[in-house]
């Protein structure tokens, strides 16, 4: 797989991808909804079993966004 490096803030990156099923779950993580296996209260579990924390300040917003995407798929 090819690797490309670039530098920018996650806030700016998220502003470009937020309408494409991406969730900004923590100050260090933007996650593609399609790779989420399970949403738990404090964390997400990805398809490869990686665990990503959900920040306390974003939990309510992330749950709502997660459910909105899930409902939109039906």
C-alpha positions as CSV (number, residue, x, y, z in Angstrom):
1,X,0.0,0.0,0.0
2,X,1.2,3.5,-0.8
3,X,1.8,5.9,2.0
4,X,1.3,9.6,1.6
5,X,2.3,12.1,4.4
6,X,0.9,15.6,4.9
7,X,0.4,17.9,7.8
8,X,-2.8,19.7,8.7
9,X,-5.0,20.0,11.8
10,X,-7.7,17.4,12.4
11,X,-10.3,20.2,12.6
12,X,-9.5,21.2,9.0
13,X,-9.4,17.6,7.8
14,X,-12.7,16.8,9.5
15,X,-14.4,19.8,7.9
16,X,-13.6,18.3,4.5
17,X,-14.8,14.7,5.3
18,X,-17.6,15.1,7.9
19,X,-20.4,14.6,5.3
20,X,-18.9,11.3,4.2
21,X,-19.6,9.1,7.3
22,X,-16.6,10.2,9.3
23,X,-16.8,10.8,13.0
24,X,-14.4,13.0,15.0
25,X,-14.4,11.0,18.2
26,X,-11.4,12.3,19.9
27,X,-8.8,15.1,19.5
28,X,-6.5,12.5,17.9
29,X,-9.0,10.4,15.9
30,X,-11.3,10.8,13.0
31,X,-13.0,7.4,12.2
32,X,-14.7,6.2,9.1
33,X,-18.1,4.9,10.1
34,X,-17.8,1.9,7.7
35,X,-15.0,0.5,9.8
36,X,-16.8,0.6,13.1
37,X,-17.7,-2.9,14.4
38,X,-19.2,-1.8,17.7
39,X,-19.9,1.4,19.6
40,X,-19.5,1.3,23.3
41,X,-20.0,4.1,25.9
42,X,-16.4,5.2,26.1
43,X,-14.9,3.7,23.0
44,X,-15.4,2.3,19.5
45,X,-14.2,-1.1,18.4
46,X,-13.1,-1.2,14.7
47,X,-13.4,-4.2,12.4
48,X,-9.8,-5.1,13.0
49,X,-10.5,-5.0,16.8
50,X,-8.6,-1.7,17.3
51,X,-10.1,0.2,20.2
52,X,-10.5,4.0,19.8
53,X,-11.5,6.1,22.8
54,X,-14.4,8.6,22.6
55,X,-13.7,11.8,24.4
56,X,-16.0,12.7,27.2
57,X,-16.9,16.0,25.6
58,X,-17.9,14.3,22.3
59,X,-19.8,11.2,23.6
60,X,-23.4,12.6,23.2
61,X,-22.7,14.1,19.8
62,X,-20.9,11.0,18.5
63,X,-23.8,8.7,19.7
64,X,-26.3,11.0,17.9
65,X,-24.2,11.1,14.7
66,X,-23.6,7.3,14.8
67,X,-27.4,6.7,15.1
68,X,-28.2,9.2,12.4
69,X,-25.8,7.4,10.0
70,X,-27.2,4.0,11.0
71,X,-30.8,5.1,10.5
72,X,-29.9,6.7,7.1
73,X,-28.6,3.4,5.9
74,X,-32.0,1.7,6.3
